[in-house]
Amino acid sequence: MKRLALIIALTLVTAPAFGALKPGVRATDFTTQAVLAGDTYTYNLNKALKRGPVVLYFYPKAFTSGCTVEAHEFSEAADDFAAYGASIIGMSADKIDTLKKFSVEACRNKFTVGVASKPVIKAYDVSLPVMGGSNRTTYVIAPDGKILFAYSELSVKGHVSGALKAVKDWRAANPKGK
């Protein structure tokens, strides 16, 4: 674990800023294995968008300190997101068995977590090569499939608050949810 932390720290010192798709860009549809409250199912982004905005956040690795804190923060805000018609999905390159536990213990049964495949990681420009997975990036996607908000920062700070502001702003501009 110490070695992993050292590798990540060295990479962040020498690596350029994380990439992220820009607001206004159309989000790539995907289907993946996902878990909600420990139960596995098939998640499809376009289906979720039919119900309202989607907060799609990528995180490096389940059960690491930052990712657990971020999951707790999203779970605490889950009812606020739902009040504005938004759903949340966290994505990482973790195995589905790990995500089953993470969905219960860290996400507190409040939102979906899914497997981020290499094509999805590439499509959303969230690669973290050192770990073979994704960096920490949060998107808010409008029901029309366009990205409203993109925030890419290793620190957990700003992901939940920024996404919630984007969802509130979207709802204010779209009171009927369209």
Backbone as JSON, one array per atom type, in Angstrom:
{
  "sequence": "MKRLALIIALTLVTAPAFGALKPGVRATDFTTQAVLAGDTYTYNLNKALKRGPVVLYFYPKAFTSGCTVEAHEFSEAADDFAAYGASIIGMSADKIDTLKKFSVEACRNKFTVGVASKPVIKAYDVSLPVMGGSNRTTYVIAPDGKILFAYSELSVKGHVSGALKAVKDWRAANPKGK",
  "N": [[0.82, -1.2, 0.0], [1.97, 1.22, 0.79], [3.85, 1.51, -1.22], [2.19, 1.83, -3.46], [1.0, 4.29, -2.83], [3.27, 5.94, -2.92], [3.99, 5.71, -5.65], [1.75, 6.87, -6.85], [1.94, 9.47, -5.79], [4.42, 10.35, -6.86], [3.81, 10.25, -9.56], [1.82, 12.2, -9.76], [3.22, 14.49, -9.19], [4.87, 14.73, -11.38], [3.19, 14.52, -13.54], [1.06, 15.89, -16.13], [-1.8, 18.11, -15.8], [-4.96, 16.57, -15.2], [-7.0, 15.38, -17.88], [-10.17, 16.33, -19.22], [-13.42, 16.08, -20.55], [-15.07, 18.77, -22.14], [-17.66, 21.08, -21.07], [-20.7, 21.07, -22.92], [-19.99, 19.23, -24.82], [-21.05, 16.16, -26.28], [-21.91, 13.42, -24.32], [-20.58, 10.13, -24.26], [-22.46, 7.26, -24.8], [-22.83, 4.36, -22.73], [-22.83, 0.97, -21.59], [-22.72, -0.99, -18.71], [-21.59, -3.28, -16.12], [-23.05, -2.91, -13.0], [-23.63, -1.84, -9.59], [-25.96, -1.52, -6.99], [-26.59, -0.93, -3.71], [-25.4, -3.38, -3.11], [-26.5, -5.12, -4.95], [-26.22, -6.5, -8.15], [-26.55, -5.24, -11.46], [-27.39, -4.34, -14.89], [-26.29, -1.36, -16.19], [-27.2, 1.45, -18.11], [-26.24, 4.38, -19.66], [-27.78, 6.13, -21.4], [-30.4, 5.26, -20.86], [-30.61, 5.98, -18.15], [-30.45, 8.76, -18.42], [-32.91, 9.38, -19.45], [-34.47, 9.67, -17.26], [-33.55, 11.92, -16.04], [-30.91, 14.34, -15.22], [-27.53, 13.06, -15.03], [-25.08, 12.42, -12.68], [-21.95, 11.64, -13.22], [-19.3, 10.19, -11.94], [-15.84, 9.57, -11.83], [-13.45, 7.57, -10.16], [-10.27, 6.67, -8.69], [-9.72, 4.15, -7.15], [-11.52, 1.81, -5.33], [-12.09, 1.8, -1.81], [-9.77, 3.16, -1.11], [-8.38, 5.9, 0.72], [-9.15, 8.6, -0.18], [-11.08, 7.99, -2.13], [-13.0, 6.67, -0.66], [-13.81, 8.69, 1.09], [-14.88, 10.47, -0.8], [-17.01, 8.92, -1.81], [-18.57, 8.77, 0.52], [-19.26, 11.48, 0.75], [-20.77, 11.87, -1.6], [-22.84, 10.09, -1.01], [-24.01, 11.3, 1.21], [-25.07, 13.54, -0.01], [-26.88, 12.49, -1.77], [-29.72, 12.51, -1.56], [-30.23, 15.22, -1.96], [-29.37, 15.54, -4.63], [-31.26, 13.85, -5.84], [-33.6, 15.26, -5.29], [-33.49, 17.24, -7.18], [-33.88, 15.82, -9.41], [-31.74, 14.32, -10.34], [-29.51, 11.53, -10.89], [-26.88, 9.45, -9.56], [-23.81, 7.98, -10.53], [-20.96, 6.28, -9.7], [-17.78, 5.48, -11.01], [-15.23, 3.1, -11.53], [-12.23, 1.22, -12.27], [-12.34, -1.06, -10.85], [-13.02, -4.49, -9.88], [-16.17, -6.22, -10.13], [-16.94, -7.6, -7.8], [-15.55, -6.24, -5.79], [-16.8, -3.78, -6.04], [-19.37, -4.45, -5.19], [-19.11, -4.67, -2.4], [-18.15, -2.08, -1.87], [-20.31, -0.52, -2.63], [-22.11, -0.88, -0.59], [-20.67, -0.43, 1.84], [-19.12, 2.02, 1.52], [-20.6, 3.68, -0.21], [-22.97, 3.56, 0.98], [-25.39, 2.39, 0.2], [-26.71, 4.26, -1.34], [-26.31, 5.14, -3.99], [-25.47, 4.2, -7.37], [-22.64, 2.23, -8.36], [-20.25, 1.54, -10.88], [-18.49, -0.58, -13.25], [-15.74, 0.7, -14.82], [-14.76, 0.39, -17.94], [-11.88, 0.01, -20.14], [-12.45, 1.24, -22.7], [-14.5, 3.07, -21.92], [-13.18, 4.65, -20.04], [-11.31, 5.81, -21.74], [-13.03, 7.17, -23.56], [-14.11, 9.13, -21.92], [-11.92, 10.56, -21.23], [-10.31, 10.11, -18.88], [-8.1, 8.72, -18.0], [-5.75, 7.19, -15.83], [-2.8, 6.28, -16.01], [-0.8, 5.08, -14.32], [-2.12, 3.56, -12.39], [-3.67, 2.04, -13.97], [-6.3, 2.61, -14.33], [-8.83, 4.99, -13.71], [-8.7, 8.59, -13.3], [-9.66, 11.11, -10.9], [-12.53, 12.45, -11.73], [-15.39, 14.39, -12.28], [-18.5, 14.52, -13.87], [-21.43, 16.23, -14.94], [-24.22, 15.33, -16.64], [-26.62, 16.38, -18.9], [-30.11, 15.59, -19.58], [-30.32, 15.64, -22.38], [-27.96, 14.6, -23.18], [-25.69, 16.14, -23.23], [-22.71, 17.4, -21.8], [-22.74, 19.2, -18.84], [-21.16, 20.01, -16.78], [-17.81, 19.7, -15.79], [-15.23, 18.47, -13.88], [-12.04, 17.97, -12.88], [-9.88, 16.78, -10.66], [-7.5, 15.69, -8.35], [-7.87, 15.95, -5.6], [-10.55, 15.46, -3.33], [-12.17, 17.54, -2.7], [-14.58, 19.81, -3.9], [-15.82, 18.28, -5.88], [-18.41, 17.14, -5.25], [-19.83, 19.44, -4.39], [-19.58, 21.12, -6.64], [-20.84, 19.58, -8.63], [-23.43, 19.42, -7.56], [-24.19, 22.1, -7.62], [-24.23, 22.5, -10.39], [-26.33, 20.79, -11.12], [-28.47, 21.98, -9.74], [-28.5, 24.49, -11.04], [-29.13, 23.63, -13.62], [-31.71, 22.58, -13.18], [-33.07, 24.91, -12.41], [-33.06, 26.28, -14.82], [-34.52, 24.56, -16.32], [-37.28, 23.89, -15.41], [-39.3, 22.02, -15.9], [-37.96, 19.8, -16.37], [-36.85, 19.18, -18.88]],
  "CA": [[0.0, 0.0, 0.0], [2.87, 2.38, 0.81], [4.45, 1.62, -2.55], [1.17, 2.4, -4.34], [0.88, 5.71, -2.49], [4.47, 6.6, -3.43], [3.87, 5.76, -7.1], [0.74, 7.88, -7.18], [2.48, 10.79, -5.46], [5.44, 10.7, -7.85], [3.14, 10.48, -10.84], [1.1, 13.46, -9.71], [4.19, 15.58, -9.2], [5.46, 14.85, -12.71], [2.18, 14.37, -14.59], [0.29, 17.09, -16.46], [-3.14, 18.14, -15.23], [-5.88, 15.59, -15.76], [-7.87, 15.82, -18.96], [-11.6, 16.18, -18.99], [-14.25, 16.58, -21.63], [-15.55, 20.12, -21.85], [-19.1, 21.29, -21.13], [-21.25, 21.23, -24.27], [-19.67, 18.03, -25.59], [-22.0, 15.06, -26.07], [-21.37, 12.28, -23.56], [-20.63, 8.83, -24.92], [-23.31, 6.27, -24.15], [-22.17, 3.12, -22.37], [-23.54, -0.01, -20.79], [-21.73, -1.63, -17.87], [-22.03, -3.96, -14.91], [-23.14, -1.93, -11.93], [-24.12, -2.34, -8.31], [-26.66, -0.6, -6.1], [-26.89, -1.59, -2.43], [-24.9, -4.75, -3.15], [-27.16, -5.9, -6.0], [-25.65, -6.27, -9.47], [-27.46, -5.07, -12.58], [-26.81, -3.71, -16.07], [-26.55, 0.08, -16.22], [-27.03, 2.1, -19.4], [-26.3, 5.84, -19.47], [-28.92, 6.74, -22.09], [-31.63, 4.95, -20.1], [-30.61, 6.82, -16.95], [-30.69, 10.15, -18.82], [-34.35, 9.55, -19.69], [-35.09, 10.01, -15.97], [-33.01, 13.2, -15.56], [-29.46, 14.48, -15.31], [-26.71, 12.04, -14.4], [-23.77, 12.78, -12.15], [-21.05, 10.54, -13.55], [-17.98, 10.52, -11.38], [-14.81, 8.54, -11.9], [-12.52, 7.59, -9.04], [-9.19, 5.73, -8.97], [-9.73, 2.8, -6.58], [-12.4, 1.63, -4.17], [-11.53, 1.56, -0.48], [-8.63, 4.01, -0.77], [-8.91, 6.94, 1.61], [-9.85, 9.66, -0.9], [-12.26, 7.46, -2.82], [-14.01, 6.38, 0.36], [-14.33, 10.0, 1.52], [-15.72, 10.99, -1.89], [-18.25, 8.13, -1.82], [-19.37, 9.22, 1.66], [-19.81, 12.8, 0.44], [-21.86, 11.69, -2.56], [-23.99, 9.43, -0.35], [-24.65, 12.31, 2.05], [-25.77, 14.49, -0.88], [-27.72, 11.76, -2.72], [-31.11, 12.99, -1.5], [-30.26, 16.55, -2.58], [-29.34, 15.33, -6.08], [-32.55, 13.27, -6.23], [-34.61, 16.32, -5.22], [-33.39, 17.99, -8.43], [-34.11, 14.88, -10.5], [-30.48, 13.73, -10.83], [-29.01, 10.28, -10.32], [-25.43, 9.41, -9.42], [-23.08, 6.73, -10.74], [-19.51, 6.32, -9.54], [-17.15, 4.5, -11.9], [-13.81, 2.8, -11.38], [-11.81, 0.0, -12.96], [-12.39, -2.18, -9.89], [-13.82, -5.67, -10.2], [-17.56, -6.12, -9.65], [-17.02, -8.08, -6.41], [-15.1, -5.13, -4.95], [-17.84, -2.75, -6.08], [-20.5, -4.9, -4.36], [-18.81, -4.26, -1.01], [-18.02, -0.62, -1.83], [-21.65, 0.08, -2.75], [-22.75, -0.96, 0.72], [-19.86, 0.16, 2.91], [-18.71, 3.41, 1.29], [-21.69, 4.43, -0.86], [-24.08, 3.46, 1.94], [-26.6, 1.97, -0.51], [-27.4, 5.47, -1.81], [-26.17, 5.37, -5.42], [-24.88, 3.13, -8.17], [-21.24, 2.24, -8.78], [-20.12, 0.66, -12.03], [-17.17, -0.93, -13.76], [-15.26, 1.57, -15.9], [-13.92, -0.36, -18.88], [-10.87, 0.84, -20.82], [-13.07, 2.15, -23.69], [-15.23, 4.15, -21.24], [-12.14, 5.53, -19.49], [-10.76, 6.58, -22.87], [-14.06, 8.05, -24.1], [-14.33, 10.23, -21.0], [-10.63, 11.22, -21.03], [-10.04, 10.05, -17.45], [-7.09, 7.69, -17.76], [-4.67, 7.34, -14.85], [-2.0, 5.13, -16.45], [-0.04, 4.43, -13.26], [-2.96, 2.57, -11.71], [-4.41, 1.28, -14.96], [-7.71, 2.92, -14.2], [-9.25, 6.36, -13.99], [-8.39, 9.63, -12.33], [-10.86, 11.6, -10.2], [-13.2, 13.43, -12.57], [-16.84, 14.39, -12.14], [-19.28, 15.14, -14.94], [-22.89, 16.26, -14.87], [-24.72, 15.18, -18.01], [-28.03, 16.75, -19.03], [-30.91, 14.57, -20.25], [-30.08, 15.64, -23.83], [-26.69, 13.94, -23.41], [-24.57, 17.08, -23.25], [-22.03, 17.62, -20.53], [-23.0, 20.51, -18.24], [-20.13, 20.31, -15.78], [-16.66, 18.79, -15.78], [-14.27, 18.87, -12.85], [-11.02, 16.93, -12.77], [-8.94, 17.18, -9.62], [-7.23, 14.55, -7.47], [-8.5, 16.22, -4.31], [-11.99, 15.2, -3.27], [-12.84, 18.83, -2.54], [-15.15, 20.47, -5.06], [-16.55, 17.39, -6.79], [-19.83, 17.06, -4.89], [-20.43, 20.79, -4.39], [-19.65, 21.59, -8.02], [-21.87, 18.81, -9.34], [-24.74, 19.81, -7.04], [-24.5, 23.43, -8.16], [-24.58, 22.32, -11.81], [-27.66, 20.18, -11.18], [-29.42, 23.03, -9.32], [-28.58, 25.47, -12.12], [-29.86, 23.0, -14.72], [-33.12, 22.5, -12.79], [-33.62, 26.27, -12.45], [-33.25, 26.63, -16.23], [-35.39, 23.53, -16.9], [-38.18, 23.49, -14.31], [-40.12, 20.86, -16.27], [-37.06, 18.66, -16.52], [-36.54, 18.86, -20.28]],
  "C": [[0.86, 1.26, 0.0], [3.49, 2.61, -0.56], [3.46, 2.26, -3.53], [1.02, 3.89, -4.08], [2.07, 6.51, -3.03], [4.41, 6.75, -4.95], [2.88, 6.84, -7.52], [1.29, 9.28, -6.92], [3.51, 11.24, -6.48], [4.82, 11.0, -9.2], [2.45, 11.84, -10.85], [2.04, 14.65, -9.75], [4.71, 15.81, -10.61], [4.44, 14.84, -13.84], [1.51, 15.7, -14.89], [-1.09, 17.01, -15.8], [-4.02, 17.11, -15.94], [-6.67, 16.2, -16.91], [-9.31, 15.68, -18.53], [-12.32, 16.71, -20.22], [-14.84, 17.92, -21.21], [-17.08, 20.18, -21.86], [-19.54, 21.59, -22.56], [-20.99, 20.04, -25.16], [-20.71, 16.95, -25.29], [-21.29, 13.91, -25.37], [-21.54, 11.0, -24.36], [-21.52, 7.89, -24.13], [-22.47, 5.04, -23.8], [-23.13, 2.25, -21.58], [-22.47, -0.75, -20.0], [-22.39, -2.42, -16.75], [-22.01, -2.92, -13.8], [-23.74, -2.57, -10.69], [-24.82, -1.21, -7.57], [-27.04, -1.39, -4.86], [-26.5, -3.08, -2.45], [-25.51, -5.63, -4.23], [-26.64, -5.5, -7.37], [-26.75, -6.13, -10.51], [-26.72, -4.45, -13.75], [-27.26, -2.25, -16.11], [-26.3, 0.59, -17.63], [-27.23, 3.6, -19.21], [-27.52, 6.45, -20.15], [-30.24, 6.46, -21.39], [-31.73, 5.82, -18.86], [-30.93, 8.27, -17.28], [-32.17, 10.4, -19.12], [-35.08, 9.96, -18.42], [-34.6, 11.36, -15.42], [-31.51, 13.25, -15.7], [-28.73, 13.35, -14.57], [-25.41, 12.67, -13.94], [-22.91, 11.54, -12.33], [-19.68, 10.91, -12.99], [-17.07, 9.3, -11.42], [-13.88, 8.69, -10.71], [-11.48, 6.49, -9.24], [-9.36, 4.32, -8.43], [-10.6, 2.75, -5.34], [-11.58, 1.32, -2.92], [-10.18, 2.25, -0.24], [-9.21, 5.21, -0.03], [-9.7, 8.02, 0.88], [-11.13, 9.18, -1.56], [-13.38, 7.12, -1.84], [-14.64, 7.68, 0.87], [-15.28, 10.56, 0.46], [-17.06, 10.24, -1.95], [-19.15, 8.53, -0.66], [-20.03, 10.56, 1.37], [-20.95, 12.7, -0.58], [-23.07, 11.04, -1.9], [-24.74, 10.42, 0.54], [-25.47, 13.3, 1.22], [-26.76, 13.81, -1.82], [-29.17, 12.24, -2.72], [-31.25, 14.38, -2.13], [-30.24, 16.42, -4.11], [-30.69, 14.81, -6.57], [-33.66, 14.32, -6.22], [-34.62, 17.17, -6.49], [-33.51, 17.07, -9.65], [-32.88, 14.19, -11.03], [-30.17, 12.4, -10.14], [-27.48, 10.32, -10.35], [-24.94, 8.02, -9.81], [-21.6, 7.02, -10.59], [-18.9, 5.21, -10.38], [-15.66, 4.35, -11.57], [-13.5, 1.51, -12.12], [-11.77, -1.2, -12.02], [-13.26, -3.32, -10.41], [-15.2, -5.54, -9.55], [-17.7, -6.6, -8.2], [-16.57, -7.0, -5.42], [-16.18, -4.06, -4.89], [-19.07, -3.15, -5.27], [-20.3, -4.45, -2.92], [-18.79, -2.74, -0.9], [-19.39, 0.05, -1.87], [-22.39, 0.11, -1.42], [-21.97, -0.17, 1.76], [-19.53, 1.63, 2.7], [-19.83, 4.26, 0.7], [-22.97, 4.38, -0.04], [-25.42, 3.19, 1.28], [-27.36, 3.14, -1.15], [-27.33, 5.7, -3.32], [-25.42, 4.22, -6.06], [-23.37, 3.35, -8.34], [-21.11, 1.22, -9.9], [-18.68, 0.43, -12.43], [-16.83, -0.03, -14.95], [-14.3, 0.76, -16.77], [-12.89, 0.58, -19.51], [-11.5, 1.74, -21.88], [-13.84, 3.32, -23.05], [-14.23, 5.15, -20.65], [-11.56, 6.41, -20.59], [-11.78, 7.59, -23.4], [-14.29, 9.28, -23.23], [-13.04, 10.94, -20.6], [-10.24, 11.27, -19.55], [-8.97, 9.03, -17.08], [-6.07, 8.11, -16.7], [-3.75, 6.15, -15.07], [-1.27, 4.38, -15.34], [-0.85, 3.32, -12.6], [-3.75, 1.72, -12.7], [-5.9, 1.52, -14.91], [-7.99, 4.37, -14.53], [-8.75, 7.32, -12.92], [-9.69, 10.02, -11.62], [-11.44, 12.74, -11.02], [-14.7, 13.28, -12.39], [-17.47, 15.14, -13.3], [-20.74, 15.21, -14.5], [-23.35, 16.27, -16.32], [-26.21, 15.47, -18.02], [-28.79, 15.63, -19.73], [-30.73, 14.53, -21.77], [-28.72, 15.04, -24.2], [-25.48, 14.86, -23.44], [-24.01, 17.29, -21.85], [-22.27, 19.06, -20.07], [-21.84, 20.97, -17.37], [-19.05, 19.25, -15.88], [-15.65, 19.33, -14.78], [-13.3, 17.72, -12.63], [-9.93, 17.41, -11.83], [-8.74, 15.98, -8.7], [-7.87, 14.73, -6.1], [-10.0, 15.96, -4.41], [-12.77, 16.51, -3.25], [-13.34, 19.38, -3.87], [-15.96, 19.59, -5.98], [-18.05, 17.39, -6.48], [-20.47, 18.44, -4.97], [-20.57, 21.34, -5.81], [-20.74, 20.89, -8.82], [-23.27, 19.22, -8.86], [-25.14, 21.19, -7.55], [-24.92, 23.32, -9.63], [-25.98, 21.74, -11.97], [-28.73, 21.21, -10.78], [-29.61, 24.06, -10.43], [-29.37, 24.91, -13.3], [-31.36, 22.97, -14.4], [-33.78, 23.88, -12.84], [-33.91, 26.69, -13.89], [-34.23, 25.69, -16.93], [-36.38, 23.03, -15.86], [-39.05, 22.28, -14.64], [-39.26, 19.64, -16.55], [-36.7, 18.28, -17.94], [-35.27, 19.54, -20.74]]
}
